[in-house]
Amino acid sequence: MFTVFPCYAAQDRDLARELCEFLERGAGARVFLEDGEIRSGETILSKAADGLQAAVVLLLLSPDSSPARWVRREWEPALFEQPKEYGAKVATLL
C-alpha cells in the first residue's frame, strides 16, 4: 500500500473526493483527503510541503488552487528539491 497526499482548493473538493475514492478502491492507496485541502492563508506550495510524508504528493491544479504567476525560486524547492530529500514523488492533475 502506498500513501497519497492530494493538495486541492476547497472549490475542487468533490473532484478530489472522487479521485481519492478511485485511488483507494482501484490502487489500494491510503489517501489523506481532509489534510490536503488548501485553507485560508495557505497555498498549494505550502500544502505540498505538508504532504512530504506521503509517497505521492498529488497537486490538483485548477484556477482556484494555482496562483496567477509562480516565481521559480518559490516553486522549485517545494516541487523538486524537498520531495527528493524526503523520497516523495510529485504528480499533477489539471
N, C-alpha and C positions, 0 to 999 in steps of 0.2 A: 504494500500500500504506500502511496506517496501523498504528500500534502500540497494543497493549493491555497494560496492567499490571493483572492481577487481584490483588485482596487477599482472602485467604481463610484460614480456620483449617485446621490440619493435618487435622482430622476431616472437612473438606469437600474434601480433595484429589482424590478420584475425580470428584466433580461438577465441580470446577474443571478438571481434565484433559479431561473430556468436552466441556465448554463451550468450552475453548480449541481443542481439535481441530476443533470445529464452526466456530469463527470463522476458523481458519486455512484450512480447506477451502472453506467457503462464502463468506467475505468476503475472503479473501486477506490477512488480518491477520497481522502479526508479533506474537507473544504472548510475554511474559516470565513464563511459568508458574512456574518454580522461584524466581524472585526475589520473587514475590508472597506466598509462604507466610508467615503470621504465626508467628514463633518465640517462644520463651520471652523474656519481657522486652519484647516488642513489643505494640502494639495495632493495631487496624485503622486508626486515625488516623495513627499513626506510619508504618505501612506505606503508606498512601495518599500521604503526603508523599514517601516514597522513589520513588513512581511518577510524579512530576510531569513527568519527561522524556518520557513516553509521550503520545500523542494522547488516549487514553482511559484513565482510572483506573476499573476495574470493581470495585465493592465487592460481594462475595458475603456478604450478611448472613444470619447464622444464629445460633442460641443460642450456638454455640461461638465465633463471631467478634465478637459485639457485646457491649459492656459492659451491665450491668443498667440503668444510668442514664447518659445522656450529658449533660454540662453544656454548655450552648450556647457558652460562651466557649472551650471546648476544641474542639468540632467545627466551629463556623462558619468559623474561619480555614482549617482543613485541608480542608474540603469546598467552600468558596466563594471565599474571598479568594486563597489560594495558587494553586489551579488557574487562576483568572482571570489572575493575574500571569504564569503560565507558558504560557498558551494551551491548557491541557488541559481536557478535558471529564470530568465525573464521572458515572458511571452506577451504579445499584444494582440488585441482584437479590436478592429474598428467597428 
